[in-house]
Amino acid sequence: MGHGKRDGAELAAAVDAGIRKGLDLVDAFRGTPTGRRELEREAKRSAADSRRARRAHHVRKVQSQVMTIGGTAVSASAATVGIIDVAATGVTGAGWFAVSAIGAVVAVIGGRSWRRLSPFEAAPQITSPPALVRRGAIGYDSVARYTAVRVQTVQVIHAIEPLHHDAAQELRAADSSVAPTLNELAERLRVLDEMARRMPGTSAAANAQQASRAVSQQLDRGSAAYDVLLAAAARLLAEPDIDRPVRDVLEPAASALIAYAHGLQAASKI
């Protein structure tokens, strides 16, 4: 029975892997950058993990609130009924006071849990892949290279996480901070290409092509910064002491990448 389940799972995994390879071949034929689907899957998985973490945090908060408010109400009500019972009958209502004490304990536990529960902080998410740019368009190769380095970054995160959690978090945070900005460059390339194709032979088309070359160079520099970050991650794995602090190896490269993205953001607002 166990062998049958295992064989079925292995067959399903093999079929899934075959489908993925087939889709990757279709993407390559269509001009879609290699690894784009993998990046899409990782972005969806990351978003789903974030939603689950947010729900779990909300459940813990509600449970603490219910324990605090409910325990307080039960304690006060039971104590009040116990006092009335004593006044009316002259007999100590030990049961009511026991319930009151239990309610008070529950309220204290819930209050402590509520106070210790820190505000929810979402973990850095894997950003969606960049916009698709037409094969042959100015910047197509730049977008393909950028997509490739982001796929490599996700792969390195998964590879390094079991060995060095802090390093994986640093890589994830850097990608989460930088990818949205570089994705905007890819989207700009797509719009500029569409503009140039709709107005061929005009000065607007020539300006759009010139702008595409400039944006493509900016995206190439971002990809180069990603390469530096990946090289730093490889050096960390090659260190004799795998527990060497992240700030000594990864942080300079991550900071440089983030600074470049912030520079692009600042320049776009001028």
C-alpha positions in Angstrom: 0.0 0.0 0.0 2.8 2.4 1.0 4.8 1.5 -2.2 1.7 2.3 -4.3 1.3 5.7 -2.8 5.0 6.4 -3.2 5.0 5.3 -6.8 2.0 7.4 -7.5 3.7 10.5 -6.0 6.8 9.9 -7.9 4.9 9.5 -11.2 3.0 12.7 -10.5 6.2 14.5 -9.7 7.8 13.2 -13.0 4.7 14.3 -15.0 4.8 17.7 -13.4 8.5 18.1 -14.2 7.9 17.0 -17.8 5.1 19.6 -18.1 7.3 22.3 -16.7 10.1 21.4 -19.2 7.6 21.5 -22.0 6.3 24.9 -21.0 9.8 26.2 -20.7 10.5 25.0 -24.3 7.3 26.7 -25.5 8.5 29.9 -23.7 11.9 29.7 -25.4 10.2 29.3 -28.8 8.0 32.3 -28.2 10.9 34.4 -26.9 9.9 34.3 -23.3 13.0 34.6 -21.0 14.0 31.3 -19.5 12.9 30.8 -16.0 10.0 33.3 -16.1 7.5 30.6 -15.1 9.6 29.6 -12.1 9.8 33.2 -11.0 6.0 33.5 -11.3 5.5 30.3 -9.2 7.9 31.6 -6.5 6.1 35.0 -6.5 2.7 33.3 -6.0 4.1 31.0 -3.3 5.7 33.9 -1.5 2.4 35.9 -1.6 0.5 32.9 -0.3 3.0 32.4 2.6 2.6 36.0 3.5 -1.2 35.8 3.6 -1.0 32.7 5.8 1.4 34.4 8.2 -0.9 37.4 8.4 -4.0 35.2 9.1 -2.1 33.2 11.8 -1.0 36.5 13.5 -4.6 37.8 13.4 -5.9 34.5 14.9 -3.4 34.7 17.7 -4.4 38.4 18.4 -8.1 37.5 18.4 -7.5 34.6 20.7 -5.6 36.8 23.2 -8.4 39.4 23.1 -11.1 36.8 23.7 -9.2 35.3 26.6 -8.6 38.7 28.2 -12.1 40.1 27.7 -14.0 36.8 28.2 -11.9 35.9 31.3 -12.5 39.3 32.8 -16.2 39.1 32.2 -16.5 35.6 33.6 -14.4 36.5 36.7 -16.4 39.6 37.5 -19.8 37.9 36.9 -18.9 34.8 38.9 -17.6 36.9 41.8 -20.8 39.1 41.7 -23.1 36.1 41.8 -21.0 34.6 44.6 -21.3 37.7 46.7 -25.1 37.9 46.1 -25.4 34.2 47.0 -23.5 34.7 50.3 -25.6 37.7 51.1 -28.8 35.9 50.4 -28.1 32.5 52.0 -25.3 33.2 54.4 -23.4 30.3 52.9 -20.1 30.8 51.1 -20.5 30.1 47.4 -17.1 28.5 46.9 -17.9 27.3 43.4 -18.7 30.8 42.2 -15.4 32.1 43.6 -13.5 29.2 42.1 -15.0 30.1 38.7 -14.1 33.7 39.3 -10.5 32.8 40.0 -10.3 30.6 36.9 -11.7 33.5 34.8 -9.1 35.9 36.3 -6.2 33.5 35.5 -7.5 33.2 31.9 -7.7 36.9 31.6 -4.2 37.4 32.9 -2.8 34.8 30.5 -4.7 36.4 27.6 -3.5 39.9 28.6 0.1 38.8 28.8 -0.1 37.1 25.4 -1.8 40.2 23.9 0.9 42.5 25.2 3.7 40.3 24.0 2.3 39.9 20.5 4.3 42.3 18.4 2.7 44.1 15.4 2.7 41.9 12.2 5.7 42.4 10.0 5.4 40.8 6.6 8.5 38.9 5.5 10.1 40.1 2.3 8.3 38.6 -0.7 9.6 37.4 -4.0 8.4 40.0 -6.6 6.6 39.0 -9.8 8.8 38.7 -12.9 9.3 41.7 -15.2 7.1 42.7 -18.1 7.5 40.7 -21.3 9.3 42.7 -24.0 8.9 41.7 -27.7 11.7 39.6 -29.2 13.9 41.9 -31.3 12.9 45.0 -29.4 15.5 47.3 -27.9 16.1 46.0 -24.4 14.9 42.5 -25.0 18.3 41.0 -24.1 18.5 43.2 -21.0 15.1 42.0 -19.7 16.1 38.4 -20.4 19.4 38.9 -18.5 17.6 40.6 -15.6 15.0 37.8 -15.5 17.8 35.2 -15.4 19.7 36.8 -12.5 16.5 37.0 -10.5 15.8 33.3 -11.2 19.3 32.6 -10.0 18.7 34.7 -6.9 15.6 32.7 -6.0 17.5 29.5 -6.5 20.4 30.6 -4.4 17.9 31.6 -1.6 16.5 28.1 -1.5 20.0 26.6 -1.6 21.5 28.7 1.1 18.5 28.9 3.5 19.1 25.5 5.2 22.8 26.4 5.8 22.5 30.1 6.6 19.1 31.5 7.4 20.3 35.1 7.9 22.0 35.1 4.5 18.8 33.8 2.8 16.9 36.6 4.5 19.4 39.2 3.4 19.1 38.0 -0.2 15.3 37.9 0.0 15.2 41.4 1.4 17.5 42.8 -1.2 15.5 41.3 -4.0 12.2 42.5 -2.5 13.6 46.1 -2.3 15.1 46.2 -5.7 13.0 44.1 -8.1 10.0 46.5 -8.1 12.2 49.3 -9.4 13.9 47.3 -12.0 10.5 45.8 -13.1 9.4 49.4 -13.8 12.4 49.7 -16.2 11.2 46.6 -18.0 7.7 47.9 -18.2 9.1 51.2 -19.6 10.9 49.3 -22.3 7.7 47.6 -23.3 5.8 50.9 -23.5 8.6 52.6 -25.5 8.8 49.7 -28.0 5.1 49.8 -28.5 5.3 53.6 -29.0 8.1 53.2 -31.6 6.2 50.5 -33.5 3.0 52.6 -33.7 4.7 55.7 -35.0 7.4 54.4 -37.4 9.5 57.0 -39.2 8.6 59.8 -36.8 10.7 61.8 -34.4 8.6 60.4 -31.6 9.7 56.9 -32.6 13.3 57.9 -32.8 13.1 59.5 -29.3 11.4 56.4 -28.0 14.3 54.2 -29.4 16.9 56.5 -27.9 15.1 56.3 -24.5 14.9 52.6 -24.8 18.7 52.3 -25.2 19.2 54.5 -22.1 16.7 52.4 -20.0 18.3 49.2 -21.3 21.6 50.4 -20.0 20.1 51.2 -16.6 18.6 47.7 -16.4 22.0 46.1 -17.4 23.6 47.9 -14.5 21.0 46.6 -12.2 21.6 43.1 -13.4 25.3 43.5 -12.9 24.6 44.5 -9.3 22.6 41.3 -8.9 25.6 39.4 -10.3 27.8 41.0 -7.6 25.3 39.9 -4.9 25.2 36.3 -6.2 29.0 36.2 -6.3 29.0 37.4 -2.6 26.6 34.6 -1.8 28.8 32.0 -3.4 31.8 33.4 -1.5 29.9 33.0 1.7 29.1 29.3 1.0 32.8 28.8 0.2 33.9 30.3 3.5 35.5 27.8 5.9 33.3 29.2 8.7 29.8 29.1 7.3 28.5 31.0 10.3 30.6 34.1 9.4 28.3 37.2 9.9 26.3 38.2 6.9 27.3 41.8 7.2 30.9 40.9 6.4 30.1 39.2 3.1 26.6 39.9 1.8 25.7 43.2 3.3 28.1 45.4 1.1 26.8 43.8 -2.1 23.2 44.0 -1.0 23.6 47.6 0.1 25.1 48.5 -3.3 22.2 46.9 -5.1 19.6 48.6 -3.0 21.4 52.0 -3.3 21.4 51.7 -7.1 17.6 51.1 -7.0 17.0 54.0 -4.7 19.1 56.2 -7.0 16.9 55.2 -10.0 13.8 56.0 -7.9 15.2 59.4 -7.0 16.2 60.2 -10.6 12.7 59.3 -11.9 11.2 61.9 -9.5 13.4 64.8 -10.8 
